[in-house]
Amino acid sequence: MKELFQNLDISLDALFGDTEVFCDQNKDGLADALNLQIVAPGGLSDSHVWAALLNLSARLCFEVLAVDLPFVHTRVKEHTPLLLIHKPGLQPPVLEKLEPSWAELRHSGPGKWEAYCKEPQGLASLLDLLAACRANSKQEPFSWSCLQLDKNKTARLWDPAGREHREVALITPPVKGGDMNIEPALTEELDCFDLTGDKGIYGRPADDPRACFLDLGISLPEEGMTCQLGLGLCQWLSRAVLECTDLKLPLVRVGENQGGFGRELQICPQKDKEPELEFRSKAKGEPQVVKACGNPSGLAKLLVKWAELAFAQKGPDDQAAINFRDRINEFEQLILGQGYWGAWAHGLCRGGEKALPPVPKRFLSRFKEPCRNLHLPIPQTTAPLPVVTRRSSWTDETQRLLALAAKIRPGEGLLELEAFISKPRQEREDLARELVGVLRKKGYEPKVKVLNSYKPGFSWLMEEVLPEIKGLSKVEGARLVFARFSKENCLELSSRWLEECFPAPDLMARSLGKPKDWVEFCEEPEPGCSLRFMALDETGACLWKKDFTPLLTGIPYFEGRTAYPSASGFRLWQNGRVILEKTLASDREHFWRVFKERWLPELEKRMEMRLESEDHKGHPAFWHEIRLEVGINETDARLDLDDERICPMEAVHEDIYFGLLTFFRGFSAKHNLDPATQLGRVAPVVYSQIKGKRPFAVLKARPLAWPQAPVQETPVVLKREKLLLRRGQWLLLHEFNYDSDLIARLSVVAWAWGYDALLWEKGVGLRLSAPKRSPKNQARQITCPQPPDDRLLLSKEVEDWIHRLGGLPNLSVWQAGHTWQGRKVWALEAVLQSGGRFVSQARSRLAKPTLLFNARHHANEVSSTNAALRLAHFLGSTPKGGDMLKKVNVVFIPLENADGVATLEELLPGAEDHKLHAARYNALGTEYYADYYEDPPRFPDALAKAGLWARWLPRLCLDAHGVPSHEWDQPFGGLAPAGFQEFWLPRTMVFAYIPYIEDEKHPGNPGAKALGSSLVKAFDQENEIKNLNGRLADRYHRYARNQHNEVFPPSQGESLTLLPVIGRISATNLAMRKPQITPYEVITEVTDELASGKLLELCVRAHGLAAEVMIKDLLHNAEKAMKYPYSEWNGVYFAWRPGDQSH
């Protein structure tokens, strides 16, 4: 074949002239359909001719992104361009001025070519000649009538006038020999059911991860080939070639294949034998062999059916084949004794050798039939684990404070009472009137004020200071002095007293018609009070001042730290001095102490008891759910300052959730737990209005059972030996190195558990019905409404939208994975529809760059789902979107964390705009980012994004996230939340993390800067976003960063703040882990944690705009894929590579 390649200096597309054989049906500049049928003579049985025809079929498939199969027939099927192969020996019509040759190809009319030969070897050489034609030339089509080949394998090309074409211009890019990588790359045992996977028939060079070399040779017998077998093998090989980007010819040879491949398919027709595939183990230095034996007709059917199964990939059309593979893997795990059910299968088969552990009651029915068939007693059931249920209710703090006031001794004169309770303003005003009555009865002239013990600084400024300032004249400025907070092992920042005031100074300035920064902040070490407000004249002199010190309490936190939340209670003043001070636990503090001092130690004790009696390893969590319901009458008020509000019960939710996570971190370290074992789902449900009820709290902790399985002590080896097709059913036979009695008993268990298992001479087999490939959906809807951007979409709505969008042109939907609780995780793919039914995934991702948009990894960060759906709608329903898909692919996971969303929807009633961080992680309350890179991951939730990434190998990823839209405070966790202090206030409405953006020495820095610059320019045009960014950044600087620049990152209020990927997020960012494939994974953060209305619209717009910019970046840098030919010592080598075809 090398001689033929060098002899014919012409490309296939030029040879076919003005007939479009390699069609670009979707007009993206890439051939996506093969517009050619090859008709072979019906009785063709020569192996050399079939080898050449198979190589030509491989080459034709290699030229396109998609193909309809079959395209090789024995009869003319339809009016398409035709390559008609005549029987050897048939004389061609006489052409004037031309002598007949050994073999020739006639251009006998528009779209018709006919091959003639004197003997089979000539036909084989002619077909080899066509297969070896050059690729991707810029050669103009030319007129020709005949291509002749003599026995010396010299080719001559003649025009219609009988003149020989002496020269054929050729333009191909120069290629360095070192660019080739044709060494066999496959070393692992073949997975016959997943030929496109890591254990398949493709090599993937480490230095070029998108390259995919078909590392397979096919050997034909000298005799025994039939036309039907050849046609079946053409279909099988066409599917194999579709999934490679690098092709070495000849793939198919007669006799032993010497092509240097890592796998070999040997075709061995035998008339009287049922068809089967036999898998031979790989000897050192030799290719692994699959031997296809049997009668030619049955073997042809087997090859076609095998191709349907083995070349299926996770994607829109092949779910049945994936389910088929999963079923086989489950069966093999059972036979090997792997996993829970495999261990139980072996335990049952060994009968009474060892005592069997008890089983959960929910599994009991599964054991009845195998135990009956094996004459074994049914295992005992595990005792149900007791649910921990605790309830507590208590006297409202208002009543408790009145009771304290009733104990004040009688007296006379003016008495000032400064009270603090954590209640809404109206309830505090009612309490003030009651306290006045109590003190008057005791003989005093009372002066009473009741402030909120939740954010008392805010309450003091708004309710006491602001009215007095309004009564002053000549006030030109103001200063808020706050004491530096410092206590041993405290969680709070030194500016905690300023945090207590947020955002009262801004509200005061607005009320007084002053600039937002009218109040100057000043920290002093020991001002003699916690807070001091000073009104200043135009010279800066103090006109008026007032001091304030809230009540304080200390509560031990975790890990040896202490929190100091503000307390309820009162302070009595008489004659300018404090005569009595009483602190009182607010209802929130009362609950927290019950939870932390009584209930949590009990949960810890239960967990320690389990560790003493059970092995935790391999089990995901201690608790199925820890549910806490807390009801307290509290303030829940919006402040008309962007999204800020006063909501103590939202803070209680956060304290419960993050407190439990902190507790478990210490518990895990103390007991050296397996990292795979987590605490479990935490569901804090809070109520701010309880309509006259006593404050209450309910704990319900349901343990997660840890099913125990018998110990599998003896390793078992299982080898796939043969694959047979019988009456539409697959029969997989395994060689099993164990005693026949155990094999027989295992087959009994397998039967009882729904597997069609059978015994054979070497082991055990499995029979399954052949899966059917989903028909390609050609019917597409014309229109679909645009998904909303101003409201939260519930999970059922999201699924409905995904499937509606999947009906649009160029959009497809498929199940990319499932969660730990079994919920489906869907993928949407926006890919320009190809002309052929069978599409090359390997070339699709190489020919066009891909953006992967991952949404809702954290379930309470809601806007990314809307953004992903709206972008998919744009790509599938608009001309502009369709034009984009001519150069790029965009794939989505619109809602990754489906279990977290289920938790979110459970927590929503009454807390519709709370942050609800307990819904942030998965069903077990665990972050699973790191699981993307684990095999297997702890949680199946991680497989969807990882699988979609592996399917498309995207050049860019957008990981869309969110942050709180308003203050995030945890009074019992340090006020600014311990572990997340930098997120106490939103720093800006939108910011983005870009890898290497600040690392000047990294080779990715220029690209990061260019991408960042494009993003900033786009956001510069968004005035609403810019204005909100500026407002948030201004408050963030004044209250947070100016006080602690070591804690709070910079934010200048620009249109888009760009930050480097560092710290905890760098360990899981795809660009940091897989830079050679995905050089940039951008993380967008918007203030969307349960945002709604206009704010949600802006958040959706921000994510969508970032995605649009990244698509445009791909468009700008997109390089059309082209095919490069290489010459090589024993054949020819072709490769698809991204490149500029004008070279």
GIURDA-V166113 format. One record per pair of residues at least 24 apart in sequence whose ideal C-beta (glycine too) atoms are under 7 Angstrom apart, sorted by sequence separation. I is the first residue (numbers start at 1). J is the second residue. If there is no record, write none. Layout:
{{I	J} {I	J}}
//
This chain:
{{36	60} {92	116} {125	149} {181	205} {216	240} {263	287} {268	292} {270	294} {271	295} {274	298} {275	299} {358	382} {397	421} {415	439} {428	452} {565	589} {680	704} {784	808} {802	826} {809	833} {868	892} {899	923} {1029	1053} {1082	1106} {262	287} {263	288} {264	289} {265	290} {266	291} {267	292} {268	293} {270	295} {351	376} {397	422} {398	423} {480	505} {657	682} {869	894} {897	922} {1029	1054} {34	60} {90	116} {129	155} {214	240} {261	287} {266	292} {348	374} {781	807} {802	828} {868	894} {1029	1055} {122	149} {181	208} {214	241} {265	292} {269	296} {275	302} {657	684} {733	760} {735	762} {736	763} {780	807} {781	808} {799	826} {86	114} {125	153} {185	213} {348	376} {495	523} {628	656} {656	684} {735	763} {736	764} {780	808} {1082	1110} {82	111} {86	115} {88	117} {89	118} {139	168} {186	215} {277	306} {398	427} {415	444} {417	446} {419	448} {421	450} {734	763} {780	809} {865	894} {1026	1055} {34	64} {81	111} {82	112} {83	113} {84	114} {85	115} {86	116} {139	169} {185	215} {214	244} {269	299} {405	435} {415	445} {422	452} {501	531} {553	583} {734	764} {865	895} {1025	1055} {33	64} {88	119} {139	170} {182	213} {184	215} {212	243} {213	244} {411	442} {412	443} {413	444} {414	445} {415	446} {416	447} {417	448} {418	449} {419	450} {420	451} {422	453} {653	684} {734	765} {31	63} {32	64} {40	72} {42	74} {83	115} {88	120} {181	213} {212	244} {214	246} {220	252} {222	254} {402	434} {406	438} {410	442} {411	443} {412	444} {413	445} {421	453} {422	454} {551	583} {733	765} {31	64} {32	65} {33	66} {34	67} {38	71} {137	170} {138	171} {212	245} {213	246} {214	247} {218	251} {222	255} {398	431} {405	438} {410	443} {411	444} {414	447} {420	453} {497	530} {653	686} {732	765} {1022	1055} {31	65} {32	66} {33	67} {37	71} {38	72} {39	73} {40	74} {137	171} {211	245} {212	246} {217	251} {218	252} {219	253} {220	254} {233	267} {408	442} {497	531} {626	660} {652	686} {731	765} {732	766} {30	65} {36	71} {39	74} {88	123} {137	172} {210	245} {211	246} {216	251} {990	1025} {1020	1055} {37	73} {39	75} {134	170} {136	172} {217	253} {219	255} {420	456} {553	589} {731	767} {989	1025} {1019	1055} {34	71} {39	76} {107	144} {219	256} {555	592} {649	686} {851	888} {853	890} {855	892} {1019	1056} {85	123} {107	145} {134	172} {219	257} {649	687} {729	767} {730	768} {850	888} {855	893} {859	897} {106	145} {201	240} {218	257} {480	519} {484	523} {591	630} {649	688} {729	768} {848	887} {849	888} {850	889} {851	890} {852	891} {853	892} {854	893} {855	894} {856	895} {857	896} {858	897} {989	1028} {990	1029} {1016	1055} {37	77} {106	146} {217	257} {229	269} {457	497} {461	501} {478	518} {484	524} {729	769} {730	770} {848	888} {855	895} {856	896} {857	897} {989	1029} {1016	1056} {22	63} {202	243} {477	518} {478	519} {479	520} {480	521} {481	522} {482	523} {483	524} {484	525} {647	688} {721	762} {728	769} {729	770} {848	889} {850	891} {855	896} {856	897} {859	900} {988	1029} {1015	1056} {22	64} {104	146} {105	147} {202	244} {217	259} {458	500} {462	504} {466	508} {478	520} {728	770} {830	872} {854	896} {858	900} {859	901} {899	941} {37	80} {39	82} {104	147} {457	500} {458	501} {461	504} {469	512} {477	520} {479	522} {481	524} {483	526} {989	1032} {36	80} {41	85} {104	148} {217	261} {225	269} {456	500} {457	501} {458	502} {461	505} {483	527} {588	632} {828	872} {859	903} {860	904} {897	941} {988	1032} {35	80} {36	81} {37	82} {38	83} {39	84} {40	85} {41	86} {104	149} {216	261} {219	264} {224	269} {455	500} {462	507} {466	511} {587	632} {830	875} {844	889} {856	901} {859	904} {987	1032} {988	1033} {35	81} {39	85} {41	87} {103	149} {215	261} {221	267} {458	504} {481	527} {483	529} {830	876} {986	1032} {987	1033} {1012	1058} {36	83} {38	85} {101	148} {102	149} {196	243} {215	262} {216	263} {217	264} {218	265} {219	266} {220	267} {221	268} {461	508} {483	530} {98	146} {101	149} {102	150} {215	263} {219	267} {221	269} {482	530} {896	944} {101	150} {102	151} {216	265} {218	267} {482	531} {896	945} {915	964} {987	1036} {95	145} {985	1035} {986	1036} {12	63} {95	146} {480	531} {481	532} {893	944} {985	1036} {636	688} {893	945} {480	533} {481	534} {832	885} {915	968} {626	680} {634	688} {831	885} {832	886} {985	1039} {478	533} {479	534} {625	680} {830	885} {860	915} {893	948} {985	1040} {478	534} {620	676} {621	677} {623	679} {624	680} {625	681} {626	682} {627	683} {628	684} {629	685} {630	686} {631	687} {633	689} {860	916} {984	1040} {478	535} {479	536} {616	673} {617	674} {620	677} {621	678} {622	679} {623	680} {624	681} {628	685} {633	690} {860	917} {891	948} {478	536} {616	674} {619	677} {620	678} {621	679} {622	680} {625	683} {627	685} {632	690} {831	889} {203	262} {477	536} {621	680} {631	690} {830	889} {860	919} {21	81} {98	158} {475	535} {476	536} {588	648} {607	667} {611	671} {830	890} {859	919} {860	920} {991	1051} {476	537} {616	677} {776	837} {811	872} {830	891} {859	920} {891	952} {997	1058} {19	81} {201	263} {476	538} {631	693} {829	891} {858	920} {987	1049} {998	1060} {472	535} {474	537} {477	540} {592	655} {600	663} {604	667} {632	695} {889	952} {988	1051} {997	1060} {98	162} {588	652} {631	695} {805	869} {827	891} {828	892} {987	1051} {992	1056} {994	1058} {97	162} {631	696} {810	875} {811	876} {827	892} {982	1047} {988	1053} {991	1056} {96	162} {182	248} {469	535} {491	557} {500	566} {810	876} {827	893} {828	894} {981	1047} {982	1048} {990	1056} {991	1057} {992	1058} {993	1059} {995	1061} {229	296} {236	303} {630	697} {798	865} {805	872} {809	876} {982	1049} {993	1060} {994	1061} {228	296} {232	300} {236	304} {239	307} {243	311} {465	533} {475	543} {629	697} {801	869} {805	873} {808	876} {825	893} {826	894} {991	1059} {993	1061} {228	297} {231	300} {232	301} {235	304} {474	543} {628	697} {629	698} {808	877} {988	1057} {1011	1080} {226	296} {229	299} {233	303} {236	306} {491	561} {792	862} {1028	1098} {49	120} {56	127} {229	300} {232	303} {236	307} {240	311} {460	531} {472	543} {489	560} {491	562} {628	699} {805	876} {825	896} {1004	1075} {48	120} {52	124} {59	131} {228	300} {232	304} {235	307} {239	311} {461	533} {472	544} {489	561} {490	562} {491	563} {492	564} {793	865} {810	882} {993	1065} {1007	1079} {1008	1080} {48	121} {51	124} {55	128} {190	263} {489	562} {627	700} {793	866} {825	898} {1007	1080} {1025	1098} {46	120} {49	123} {53	127} {56	130} {457	531} {490	564} {824	898} {995	1069} {1024	1098} {49	124} {52	127} {56	131} {626	701} {810	885} {823	898} {1004	1079} {48	124} {52	128} {55	131} {184	260} {186	262} {823	899} {995	1071} {184	261} {185	262} {186	263} {487	564} {625	702} {789	866} {816	893} {995	1072} {1025	1102} {184	262} {623	701} {624	702} {788	866} {821	899} {623	702} {624	703} {787	866} {819	898} {820	899} {823	902} {623	703} {624	704} {819	899} {465	546} {622	703} {623	704} {789	870} {622	704} {787	869} {621	704} {787	870} {1022	1105} {786	870} {192	277} {995	1080} {787	873} {994	1080} {995	1081} {1019	1105} {192	279} {619	706} {786	873} {1018	1105} {460	548} {994	1082} {190	279} {784	873} {993	1082} {616	706} {992	1082} {993	1083} {19	110} {854	945} {992	1083} {1015	1106} {1018	1109} {19	111} {614	706} {802	894} {992	1084} {457	550} {784	877} {867	960} {456	550} {783	877} {990	1084} {991	1085} {1015	1109} {990	1085} {1014	1109} {798	894} {852	948} {864	960} {990	1086} {798	895} {852	949} {989	1086} {190	288} {192	290} {453	551} {603	701} {989	1087} {863	962} {1014	1113} {190	290} {599	699} {795	895} {852	952} {861	961} {861	962} {986	1087} {595	697} {820	922} {821	923} {850	952} {852	954} {857	959} {1011	1113} {559	662} {594	697} {795	898} {819	922} {820	923} {851	954} {854	957} {858	961} {558	662} {819	923} {820	924} {850	954} {854	958} {857	961} {558	663} {850	955} {851	956} {852	957} {853	958} {854	959} {855	960} {591	697} {795	901} {849	955} {854	960} {559	666} {795	902} {845	952} {851	958} {853	960} {558	666} {587	695} {845	953} {989	1098} {456	566} {795	905} {841	951} {794	905} {990	1102} {453	566} {957	1070} {453	567} {992	1106} {195	310} {196	311} {453	568} {193	309} {194	310} {195	311} {132	249} {193	310} {196	313} {827	944} {15	133} {131	249} {192	310} {820	939} {825	944} {820	940} {8	129} {12	133} {819	940} {820	941} {827	948} {949	1070} {957	1078} {11	133} {818	940} {819	941} {956	1078} {959	1081} {961	1083} {963	1085} {965	1087} {10	133} {11	134} {14	137} {18	141} {817	940} {955	1078} {961	1084} {962	1085} {964	1087} {965	1088} {4	128} {10	134} {11	135} {17	141} {953	1077} {954	1078} {955	1079} {956	1080} {957	1081} {958	1082} {959	1083} {960	1084} {961	1085} {962	1086} {963	1087} {965	1089} {4	129} {8	133} {14	139} {962	1087} {964	1089} {11	137} {817	943} {958	1084} {962	1088} {963	1089} {965	1091} {1	128} {5	132} {14	141} {817	944} {962	1089} {4	132} {11	139} {14	142} {816	944} {420	550} {817	947} {965	1095} {1	132} {194	325} {420	551} {816	947} {193	325} {507	639} {816	948} {453	586} {507	641} {193	328} {506	641} {503	639} {932	1068} {962	1099} {503	641} {930	1068} {929	1068} {933	1073} {503	644} {960	1103} {7	153} {422	568} {7	154} {8	155} {421	568} {7	155} {420	568} {958	1106} {4	153} {420	569} {958	1107} {3	153} {420	570} {419	570} {418	570} {958	1110} {74	227} {417	570} {418	571} {956	1110} {417	572} {418	573} {415	572} {416	573} {956	1113} {10	168} {956	1114} {9	168} {72	231} {415	574} {955	1114} {414	574} {9	170} {70	231} {413	574} {72	234} {54	218} {70	234} {422	586} {70	235} {405	570} {421	586} {422	587} {69	235} {422	588} {401	568} {51	220} {69	238} {401	570} {50	220} {67	238} {397	568} {47	220} {47	221} {915	1089} {916	1090} {47	222} {50	225} {67	242} {915	1090} {914	1090} {53	230} {57	234} {61	238} {913	1090} {47	225} {404	582} {912	1090} {54	233} {58	237} {62	241} {913	1092} {45	225} {50	230} {54	234} {57	237} {61	241} {404	584} {45	226} {57	238} {61	242} {454	635} {45	227} {44	227} {54	237} {58	241} {401	584} {452	635} {43	227} {400	584} {42	227} {62	247} {44	230} {40	227} {397	584} {58	247} {397	586} {59	249} {397	587} {58	249} {396	587} {455	646} {58	251} {55	249} {454	648} {55	250} {55	251} {394	590} {55	252} {54	252} {51	250} {51	252} {51	253} {392	594} {51	254} {48	254} {427	633} {47	254} {390	599} {423	633} {423	634} {424	635} {422	634} {388	602} {388	603} {388	606} {683	903} {890	1111} {681	903} {685	907} {683	906} {687	910} {863	1086} {888	1111} {683	907} {686	911} {863	1088} {422	648} {862	1088} {888	1114} {861	1088} {884	1111} {888	1115} {861	1089} {862	1090} {863	1091} {887	1115} {860	1089} {862	1091} {860	1090} {870	1100} {888	1118} {884	1115} {887	1118} {863	1096} {867	1100} {871	1104} {684	918} {866	1100} {870	1104} {683	918} {682	918} {863	1099} {867	1103} {871	1107} {863	1100} {867	1104} {864	1103} {863	1103} {681	923} {681	924} {682	925} {680	924} {681	925} {680	925} {678	924} {679	925} {678	925} {1	249} {678	926} {1	250} {853	1107} {851	1107} {851	1110} {657	917} {851	1111} {653	914} {654	915} {657	918} {676	938} {653	916} {654	917} {851	1114} {650	914} {650	915} {653	918} {849	1114} {647	914} {849	1118} {848	1118} {847	1121} {846	1121} {843	1121} {846	1136} {846	1138} {843	1136} {396	694} {395	694} {396	695} {394	694} {792	1092} {393	694} {394	695} {791	1092} {393	695} {393	696} {621	924} {790	1093} {392	696} {620	924} {392	697} {791	1096} {790	1096} {391	698} {789	1096} {790	1097} {789	1097} {390	699} {389	699} {388	699} {389	700} {789	1100} {658	970} {387	700} {388	701} {659	972} {387	701} {654	968} {659	973} {387	702} {655	970} {658	973} {654	970} {655	971} {655	972} {385	703} {651	969} {655	973} {651	970} {658	977} {385	705} {651	971} {645	966} {658	979} {643	965} {644	966} {382	705} {643	966} {644	967} {654	977} {360	705} {360	707} {359	707} {357	708} {357	709} {357	710} {356	710} {354	710} {347	709} {347	710} {346	710} {344	709} {343	709} {344	710} {346	712} {340	707} {343	710} {340	709} {343	712} {374	745} {374	748} {337	712} {373	748} {370	748} {337	716} {370	749} {373	752} {336	716} {592	972} {336	718} {370	752} {335	718} {369	752} {332	718} {642	1028} {366	753} {642	1031} {642	1032} {349	742} {349	745} {349	746} {335	734} {349	749} {335	736} {345	746} {348	749} {328	732} {345	749} {565	971} {565	972} {563	972} {563	973} {335	746} {563	974} {334	750} {557	973} {555	972} {331	750} {305	725} {302	725} {301	725} {331	755} {335	764} {331	766} {328	766} {279	720} {327	768} {279	721} {278	722} {324	768} {277	722} {276	722} {277	723} {276	723} {324	771} {276	724} {323	771} {643	1091} {274	724} {275	725} {321	771} {320	771} {320	772} {643	1095} {320	773} {320	774} {318	773} {319	774} {317	773} {317	774} {317	776} {309	771} {305	770} {308	773} {502	967} {499	975} {499	976} {496	975} {491	973} {492	974} {491	974} {492	975} {493	976} {491	978} {493	981} {319	814} {316	812} {319	815} {316	813} {316	814} {315	814} {316	829} {521	1038} {516	1034} {523	1043} {517	1038} {192	720} {313	841} {506	1035} {192	723} {503	1035} {502	1039} {498	1039} {498	1043} {495	1043} {495	1044} {493	1044} {493	1047} {242	838} {243	840} {245	842} {242	840} {243	841} {244	842} {245	843} {239	838} {243	842} {245	846} {212	842} {314	947} {210	845} {210	846} {315	951} {314	951} {313	951} {210	953} {209	953} {66	834} {68	836} {65	834} {66	835} {67	836} {68	837} {69	838} {66	836} {67	838} {64	836} {66	838} {66	839} {65	839} {66	840} {65	840} {65	843} {65	844} {65	847} {33	834} {32	834} {33	835} {34	836} {32	835} {33	836} {28	832} {32	836} {26	832} {26	833} {26	834} {26	835} {25	835} {23	835} {30	847} {28	886} {27	886} {209	1076} {209	1077} {259	1130} {259	1131} {250	1131} {249	1131} {248	1131} {249	1132} {248	1133} {247	1134} {246	1135} {245	1135} {245	1136} {180	1126} {182	1128} {180	1128} {175	1124} {173	1124} {175	1126} {182	1133} {172	1125} {180	1133} {173	1139} {173	1143} {136	1122} {136	1123} {135	1123} {135	1125} {134	1125} {135	1134} {132	1132} {62	1134} {29	1120} {30	1121} {5	1127} {2	1127} {5	1132} {2	1131} {1	1131} {2	1132} {1	1132}}
//
